[in-house]
Amino acid sequence: MDKTEFPKIFISYSWSSEEKVLELAKRLCSDGVDVVLDKWDLKEGNDKYVFMEQCVTDPEIKKVLIICDKVYAEKANTRKGGVGDETVIISSEVYGKAKQEKFIPIIFESDENGIAYKPAYLQSRIHIDLSTDDLVKYEAEYEKLLRDIHDKPLYRKPPIGKKPDWLDEEKTSLSPLTNLIQRIKGAVVLKKQQDAVLKFADTYIETLKTFRLKDNTDAKAIYEQYIATKGARDLFLDFLSVLFETELDTVDVLCEMFERMHNTLTCEYGYNSSACQARSRDYEIFHILIWELFICTIVYLRYRKKYDVIYGMVSNTYFLTNGSLDNNPKAGNYCQFQYYSQIIEEEYKPTTENRNKYTLLGHTLCNDREKLPIYSKESIAEADIFLYQICNAYELEQSQNQWRDLYWFPRCYVYARKGPEEWAKMKSRRFCKKIYDLFGVTNLEELKNAVSKCTFDPQMKYSGFANPIPAILSEISLEEIGSLN
């Protein structure tokens, strides 16, 4: 091991703590610290004063431990003996050029009132207390000292992240949503939680309305306005994590919220109850955003292993409008939240440097809309594939416009390096029990029956892309399900 890997320290002490100091020095050495101590470094014929001065001022010595007991404090304050000589040197360094963290008071003794003996010039310094007889407290303090010497603190300042996009958003204020999330966090009574969550849903929908581009036919402007929703999207993701800290039925809350967002934001009657005309382009960004929010919700639920909630959301019957002037919601399923934007993919994409991408929105979602660590490019793409792969396992309600909810086409699948991890793990009977909730089954045979419907379709792919979308049975055979412990 390279010598530079051992931090070098010097211990200043008085004869009154000699044995305890020697014990501490030996332990520090065994824990990777190069301890400079007069007991083994001061040789016959050396000048003790020069030795002490060199140790205190030597830049290679990273820390100076000042062992504080009653005798040391008195001699330091009166400048008597060797301790007094060291105090003259150390105090000038403490008040002068040395770094604030170089000198560490180590308490070996306290008075009858529990007040640590420290020299006057060290009174304001944060110390390490090794005076206790409580072994647990002693070890905790020793660990603090060791971490300090090795520069391995228990608490580190986290990296500075990116400034939230919504701070620069002049048109829409997101602070009411932030405040409501704090209200939900602080609500401990169920009724207050319900009220705060309902208020958040109402406020969130009204906030999203402000992003509407009315009578704007420019595809670029629509795309840029969708980009501007990231701050609002992120607050929905913050809401998700807080929602799971409440006692509310999360399935009911989320299903109702997606239903309301769709019916309010993608239909003119959500803005004007007496409307008689509408342009579908005015609601384009909301179709896109709801698609993104649904995928991201599945990302979070997979991350938390909330398979029962996923089942509740994907098996739910949603009553949704189907058009910008439709005021008669009809029964359908979650696949109606998937969306293909002709405006973005066919009008705008060809004018951009991403014209050769299979999907501009999929590329944007996976590469420009990450919210780490949970909402990564990979987790978003996997969740999108996941929603396609499980679709056939359920008896889903079909709307009158079946082309919209026969299946979920995962537009982000080209950005996934691998498929969802759940399927290969189904070889384990123990894991199968965890996944029963996802398919609404109670035993292995029912699970196999549900998965048997999730077959491979070689036609499910982007035109020109070599690899079709994998199915669950692309990852595991029915015979392998539950074949291992």
NUMIVEX-848939 format. One line per field, with one value per residue (C-alpha): residue in three letters; z, y, x. Coordinates in steps of 0.05 Angstrom, whole numbers, plus 32768, in hexadecimal, padded with zeros to 4 digits. Layout:
% residues N
residuo	c(Ala|...)
Z	c(Z|...)
Y	c(Y|...)
X	c(X|...)
This chain:
% residues 485
residuo	c(Met|Asp|Lys|Thr|Glu|Phe|Pro|Lys|Ile|Phe|Ile|Ser|Tyr|Ser|Trp|Ser|Ser|Glu|Glu|Lys|Val|Leu|Glu|Leu|Ala|Lys|Arg|Leu|Cys|Ser|Asp|Gly|Val|Asp|Val|Val|Leu|Asp|Lys|Trp|Asp|Leu|Lys|Glu|Gly|Asn|Asp|Lys|Tyr|Val|Phe|Met|Glu|Gln|Cys|Val|Thr|Asp|Pro|Glu|Ile|Lys|Lys|Val|Leu|Ile|Ile|Cys|Asp|Lys|Val|Tyr|Ala|Glu|Lys|Ala|Asn|Thr|Arg|Lys|Gly|Gly|Val|Gly|Asp|Glu|Thr|Val|Ile|Ile|Ser|Ser|Glu|Val|Tyr|Gly|Lys|Ala|Lys|Gln|Glu|Lys|Phe|Ile|Pro|Ile|Ile|Phe|Glu|Ser|Asp|Glu|Asn|Gly|Ile|Ala|Tyr|Lys|Pro|Ala|Tyr|Leu|Gln|Ser|Arg|Ile|His|Ile|Asp|Leu|Ser|Thr|Asp|Asp|Leu|Val|Lys|Tyr|Glu|Ala|Glu|Tyr|Glu|Lys|Leu|Leu|Arg|Asp|Ile|His|Asp|Lys|Pro|Leu|Tyr|Arg|Lys|Pro|Pro|Ile|Gly|Lys|Lys|Pro|Asp|Trp|Leu|Asp|Glu|Glu|Lys|Thr|Ser|Leu|Ser|Pro|Leu|Thr|Asn|Leu|Ile|Gln|Arg|Ile|Lys|Gly|Ala|Val|Val|Leu|Lys|Lys|Gln|Gln|Asp|Ala|Val|Leu|Lys|Phe|Ala|Asp|Thr|Tyr|Ile|Glu|Thr|Leu|Lys|Thr|Phe|Arg|Leu|Lys|Asp|Asn|Thr|Asp|Ala|Lys|Ala|Ile|Tyr|Glu|Gln|Tyr|Ile|Ala|Thr|Lys|Gly|Ala|Arg|Asp|Leu|Phe|Leu|Asp|Phe|Leu|Ser|Val|Leu|Phe|Glu|Thr|Glu|Leu|Asp|Thr|Val|Asp|Val|Leu|Cys|Glu|Met|Phe|Glu|Arg|Met|His|Asn|Thr|Leu|Thr|Cys|Glu|Tyr|Gly|Tyr|Asn|Ser|Ser|Ala|Cys|Gln|Ala|Arg|Ser|Arg|Asp|Tyr|Glu|Ile|Phe|His|Ile|Leu|Ile|Trp|Glu|Leu|Phe|Ile|Cys|Thr|Ile|Val|Tyr|Leu|Arg|Tyr|Arg|Lys|Lys|Tyr|Asp|Val|Ile|Tyr|Gly|Met|Val|Ser|Asn|Thr|Tyr|Phe|Leu|Thr|Asn|Gly|Ser|Leu|Asp|Asn|Asn|Pro|Lys|Ala|Gly|Asn|Tyr|Cys|Gln|Phe|Gln|Tyr|Tyr|Ser|Gln|Ile|Ile|Glu|Glu|Glu|Tyr|Lys|Pro|Thr|Thr|Glu|Asn|Arg|Asn|Lys|Tyr|Thr|Leu|Leu|Gly|His|Thr|Leu|Cys|Asn|Asp|Arg|Glu|Lys|Leu|Pro|Ile|Tyr|Ser|Lys|Glu|Ser|Ile|Ala|Glu|Ala|Asp|Ile|Phe|Leu|Tyr|Gln|Ile|Cys|Asn|Ala|Tyr|Glu|Leu|Glu|Gln|Ser|Gln|Asn|Gln|Trp|Arg|Asp|Leu|Tyr|Trp|Phe|Pro|Arg|Cys|Tyr|Val|Tyr|Ala|Arg|Lys|Gly|Pro|Glu|Glu|Trp|Ala|Lys|Met|Lys|Ser|Arg|Arg|Phe|Cys|Lys|Lys|Ile|Tyr|Asp|Leu|Phe|Gly|Val|Thr|Asn|Leu|Glu|Glu|Leu|Lys|Asn|Ala|Val|Ser|Lys|Cys|Thr|Phe|Asp|Pro|Gln|Met|Lys|Tyr|Ser|Gly|Phe|Ala|Asn|Pro|Ile|Pro|Ala|Ile|Leu|Ser|Glu|Ile|Ser|Leu|Glu|Glu|Ile|Gly|Ser|Leu|Asn)
Z	c(8000|7FEE|802A|8014|8021|806D|8089|80B8|80FC|813A|8182|81B5|81FD|8245|8271|8297|825D|8245|8248|8228|81F1|81E1|81DD|81AF|8183|817A|8167|8134|8115|810F|80EB|80B5|80D5|80D6|811E|8130|817B|81A7|81C6|8186|815B|818B|8191|81C3|81B1|818D|81A1|81BD|81AF|8166|815F|8178|814B|810E|811B|8124|80E7|80B9|807C|8075|80B9|80A8|80EF|8134|816C|81AC|81E7|821A|8263|82A2|82A5|825B|825E|829B|827F|823C|825C|8288|8251|8280|826C|822A|8222|822A|81F4|81C5|81D5|81BE|817C|8173|8186|8154|811F|8134|8130|80F5|80B3|80C2|80A7|80D9|80D7|80E5|8132|8154|81A0|81BC|8200|8232|8271|8288|82CA|82FC|82D3|8294|8275|824B|825F|8224|821F|8218|81D0|81BC|81DF|819F|817A|816E|8192|8193|81D8|81EC|8237|823C|825D|8231|81FE|81C9|81CE|81CF|818F|816D|817F|816A|8127|811D|812A|80FB|80C4|80CD|80C7|808A|806B|8069|808C|809D|807D|803B|8017|7FDC|7F95|7F7E|7F4D|7F13|7F23|7F1A|7ED6|7EF4|7F17|7ED3|7EBC|7EB9|7EA0|7ED4|7F1F|7F3C|7F83|7F98|7F84|7FAC|7FE9|7FE1|7FDF|8022|803C|8029|804C|808B|808D|80BF|80C3|808A|807D|8077|8048|801C|801A|8009|7FD2|7FB3|7FB5|7F93|7F5B|7F50|7F51|7F25|7EEE|7EF1|7EEF|7EB1|7E8E|7E8D|7E5D|7E27|7DE4|7DC8|7D7D|7D72|7D34|7D39|7D47|7D62|7D95|7DAC|7DB6|7DDC|7E08|7E18|7E2C|7E5A|7E82|7EA2|7EE2|7EEA|7ED7|7F0D|7F42|7F30|7F3C|7F7F|7F8F|7F7F|7FB4|7FE8|7FD7|7FED|8032|803E|8052|8013|7FDF|7FAC|7F74|7F7B|7F7F|7F42|7F16|7F24|7F18|7ED5|7EC0|7ED5|7EB3|7E72|7E72|7E88|7E62|7E1F|7E15|7E0A|7E3D|7E72|7E62|7E4A|7E5C|7E25|7DED|7DA8|7D82|7D91|7D6F|7D82|7D7C|7DB8|7DE6|7DC8|7E00|7E33|7E0E|7E0C|7E55|7E6F|7E47|7E68|7EAE|7EA8|7E93|7ECC|7EFE|7EE9|7EF0|7F38|7F49|7F2C|7F54|7F94|7F81|7F88|7F5A|7F7A|7F68|7F21|7F1B|7F35|7F02|7EC5|7ED3|7EE4|7EB6|7EA3|7E8A|7E57|7E23|7DDC|7DB9|7DC5|7DC5|7DE5|7E25|7E2E|7E4E|7E3C|7E5D|7E46|7E62|7E71|7E29|7E17|7E3B|7E07|7DD2|7D8E|7D7C|7D31|7D3C|7D5E|7D39|7CF3|7CF0|7D1F|7D22|7CD8|7CE2|7D1A|7D21|7D3E|7CFE|7CF9|7D3E|7D42|7D72|7D87|7DC4|7DDB|7DD1|7DF8|7E31|7E3A|7E2F|7E44|7E7A|7EAB|7EF5|7F17|7F3A|7F2F|7EEB|7EC0|7E76|7E81|7EB4|7E88|7E4B|7E75|7E93|7E4D|7E36|7E77|7E68|7E24|7E3E|7E74|7E4B|7E32|7E77|7E8C|7E74|7E64|7E53|7E0A|7DF5|7DB4|7D95|7D9E|7D75|7DAF|7DE7|7DC9|7DE0|7DFB|7DC7|7DED|7DC4|7DF0|7DE7|7DB8|7DF3|7E21|7E29|7E49|7E5A|7E9E|7ED2|7EEF|7EB9|7EC0|7F0C|7F05|7F03|7F4E|7F71|7FA9|7F78|7F55|7F97|7F95|7F4E|7F5A|7F6A|7F26|7F02|7F37|7F43|7F81|7F6A|7F38|7F07|7F02|7EF8|7EBE|7E9F|7EA1|7E85|7E4E|7E2D|7E29|7DE8|7DB7|7D7B|7D45|7D26|7D63|7D51|7D30|7CE5|7CD1|7D17|7D1A|7D5E|7D6F|7DB5|7DE3|7E08|7E4D|7E2D|7E08|7E4B|7E6C|7E58|7E7C|7E93|7EB4|7EDE|7F26|7F15|7F4A|7F94)
Y	c(8000|8045|806D|80A9|8081|8087|80CB|80E6|8104|811F|8117|814E|8139|813E|8108|8101|80DB|80B7|806F|807F|80A7|806D|803E|806F|8078|802D|8024|805D|803C|7FFB|8022|803D|807E|8092|80AC|80D9|80D2|80E7|80A1|8082|80BD|80E9|80CB|80D8|8117|8136|817B|8170|81B8|81B4|816F|818B|81C9|81A0|8171|81AA|81D0|8196|8199|814D|8146|814D|814D|8160|813D|8166|8138|8161|814F|817B|817D|818D|81C5|81E5|81E2|81FD|8237|8249|8238|8209|81D0|81AC|81B4|81FF|81FF|81D8|8207|8243|8220|8202|8240|826A|8236|8233|827E|8285|8262|821A|81FD|81FD|81B1|819F|81A4|8175|8178|8132|8132|8101|8120|814B|816D|8158|817F|815A|8196|8182|819B|81C3|81FA|823F|8247|8207|8216|8225|81E8|81AC|8171|8125|810A|80CC|80D8|80AE|8069|8057|8027|8036|8081|8078|804F|8081|80BA|8091|8083|80CE|80DA|80A3|80BB|8102|80EC|80C1|80F6|80C5|80EC|80C8|8101|811F|8159|813E|8153|8193|8181|81A7|81E2|81CD|81E2|81FE|8236|8256|824B|8290|827C|8248|824A|8205|821C|820C|81C4|81C2|81DD|81A9|8171|818B|818C|8143|8132|8155|8138|80FF|80F9|80D2|8109|813E|8110|8107|8152|8163|812E|8144|818C|8178|8154|8191|81C1|8195|8192|81DD|81E9|81BD|81E4|8220|81FB|81F8|8217|822D|8238|822A|8200|8200|81BA|81D5|8200|81C4|819B|81D4|81DD|8193|819B|81D4|81A5|8181|81A8|8196|814E|814B|8164|812C|80FB|811C|8115|80CA|80BD|80E5|80C3|8080|809D|80A7|8076|8083|8050|8061|803A|8063|80A4|8097|8079|80B2|80E6|80C9|80C5|810D|8127|8105|811B|8162|8173|8152|816A|81B0|81A7|81A5|81EE|8207|81E0|8203|81F8|81E6|81E0|81C9|81BB|817A|819A|81C6|8189|8166|8172|8155|8114|810F|8123|80F2|80BA|80CE|80D2|808D|806E|8093|807B|8033|8043|8057|801D|7FEB|800D|8005|7FBE|7FD5|7F9F|7FA1|7FEB|7FDE|7FA8|7FD9|800D|7FE1|7FB7|7FF4|8008|8051|807C|80AA|80DB|80CF|8112|815C|8165|8123|812E|80E5|80BB|8071|8034|8022|800C|8028|8020|805E|8086|8072|80A6|80AF|80F8|8102|814C|813E|80FF|8110|815C|8173|813A|813D|8186|8175|8155|8119|810C|80C6|80B0|807C|80AA|80F1|80EE|80AC|80C9|8108|80E1|80B2|80E3|8127|8119|80ED|80FB|80D3|80A4|8084|809F|808C|8081|8036|8033|805D|8031|7FF1|800A|801A|7FD2|7FB7|7FD8|7FB6|7F72|7F6B|7F85|7F42|7F24|7F4A|7F4A|7F94|7FBC|7FD1|8014|8022|803A|7FF9|800E|803A|8007|7FC3|7FC5|7FF4|8002|8013|804C|804F|8006|8016|8038|7FFB|7FD2|7F99|7F84|7F89|7F5E|7F40|7F0B|7EE5|7EE6|7EC0|7E80|7E88|7E70|7EA1|7EDC|7EC2|7ECD|7F16|7F1D|7EFE|7F44|7F5E|7F2D|7F29|7EDE|7EB4|7E77|7E5F|7E40|7E80|7EA7|7E79|7E80|7ECC|7ECD|7E9B|7ED3|7F00|7EE3|7EFD|7F24|7F2D|7F66|7F92|7FBF|8000|7FFC|7FF2|7FDE|7F98|7F81|7F78|7F88|7F4D|7F2B|7F0D|7EC9|7EE1|7EE3|7EA4|7E66|7E50|7E11|7E3B|7E65|7E4F|7E18|7E2F|7E3F)
X	c(8000|8019|8030|8007|7FC8|7FD4|7FBE|7FF3|7FE1|8005|7FEC|7FF8|7FEB|8003|8022|7FE0|7FC0|7FFE|7FE3|7FA0|7FC3|7FF1|7FB4|7F90|7FCE|7FD6|7F8D|7F91|7FCF|7FA9|7F72|7F9F|7FB8|8002|8007|8042|804D|8087|8088|80A1|80B8|80DF|8126|815E|8183|8148|8130|80E9|80D4|80EB|80C9|8086|808B|809B|8060|802F|8045|8057|8027|802B|8009|7FBF|7FA4|7FBD|7F97|7F98|7F8A|7F64|7F62|7F64|7FB0|7FB8|7F84|7FA5|7FEB|7FD4|7FAF|7FEC|801F|8045|8073|8075|802A|8033|8069|803C|8002|802B|8038|7FF3|7FCB|7FF1|7FE1|7F97|7F90|7FBE|7FC9|7FB5|7F74|7F3B|7F33|7F7C|7F78|7F47|7F3B|7F34|7F12|7F2F|7F12|7ED7|7EC7|7E92|7E5E|7E6F|7E92|7ECE|7F13|7F2C|7F61|7F44|7F5B|7F35|7EF3|7ECD|7EE9|7EBC|7EDB|7EDB|7EC7|7EEE|7EE4|7EA5|7EA2|7E66|7E84|7E4E|7E59|7EA5|7EA4|7E77|7EA6|7EE3|7EC2|7EB6|7F00|7F16|7EE7|7F02|7F4A|7F3D|7F0F|7ED5|7E9D|7E5D|7E35|7E4B|7E2D|7E07|7E19|7DF8|7DC0|7DA2|7D76|7D2D|7D13|7CD4|7CFA|7D06|7CBE|7C9F|7C5B|7C48|7C54|7C60|7C6A|7C21|7C2E|7C6E|7C49|7C12|7C45|7C5F|7C18|7C0F|7C50|7C3A|7BF4|7BEF|7BA3|7B82|7B4E|7B85|7BAC|7B6E|7B61|7BAA|7BAE|7B6D|7B84|7BC5|7B9F|7B73|7BAD|7BD8|7BA4|7B98|7BE3|7BEA|7BB4|7BE2|7C10|7BDA|7BEC|7BA9|7BA3|7BED|7BFA|7C46|7C61|7CA2|7C7D|7C55|7C94|7CB6|7C7A|7C7B|7CC5|7CB0|7C83|7CBE|7CBA|7C71|7C80|7CB5|7C84|7C54|7C8E|7C9B|7C51|7C55|7C8A|7C64|7C22|7C3F|7C4D|7C03|7BCD|7BA4|7B91|7BC6|7BA4|7B65|7B8B|7BB6|7B7F|7B50|7B87|7B9A|7B52|7B46|7B85|7B71|7B29|7B38|7B77|7B6B|7B23|7B0A|7AD3|7B0A|7B17|7AD3|7A94|7A6B|7A9E|7A85|7AC6|7B0D|7B50|7B72|7BB7|7BA8|7BAB|7BE7|7C18|7BE7|7BDF|7C2B|7C34|7BFF|7C22|7C64|7C45|7C27|7C69|7C8E|7C5A|7C69|7CB4|7CA8|7C7B|7CAD|7CE4|7CBB|7CA5|7C5C|7C41|7BFB|7BF5|7C0C|7BD7|7BA3|7BB6|7BBC|7B7E|7B53|7B1A|7B25|7AEB|7B0B|7AF7|7B0D|7B14|7B1A|7ACE|7AB9|7A91|7A7D|7AB5|7AB4|7AD2|7B18|7B5B|7BA0|7BB8|7B91|7BC7|7BFB|7C02|7C21|7C2A|7C26|7C35|7C78|7C8D|7C76|7C75|7CAB|7CDE|7CF0|7D06|7D37|7D7B|7D57|7D31|7D4E|7D38|7D01|7CDD|7CEC|7CBF|7CDD|7D22|7D10|7CF0|7D2A|7D63|7D4A|7D16|7D3C|7D32|7D69|7D71|7D2D|7D17|7D52|7D54|7D56|7D1E|7CF0|7CFC|7CF3|7CB1|7C97|7CA8|7C8A|7C47|7C46|7C5B|7C26|7BEB|7BD0|7BD0|7B92|7B4A|7B49|7B0B|7B0D|7AF1|7ACB|7B0C|7B31|7B6D|7B81|7B7F|7B8C|7BD4|7C09|7C3F|7C80|7C9D|7CDB|7CEF|7D28|7D4C|7D4B|7D8B|7D64|7D1E|7CFB|7D1E|7CDF|7CD5|7D17|7D0D|7CCC|7CF5|7CF6|7CB6|7CC5|7CC7|7C88|7C62|7C79|7C60|7C1B|7C01|7C16|7BE8|7BB1|7BBD|7BC7|7BEE|7C22|7BF1|7BC8|7C09|7C1E|7BD9|7BDE|7C25|7C12|7BEA|7C28|7C44|7C78|7C5F|7C96|7C6D|7C72|7CAC|7CBE|7CC1|7D09|7D1F|7D3C|7D25|7CDB|7CC4|7CD1|7C97|7C98|7C9E|7CDC|7CFF|7CE4|7CBC|7C7E|7CA2|7CD9|7CA8|7CAE|7CE0|7D13|7D0E)
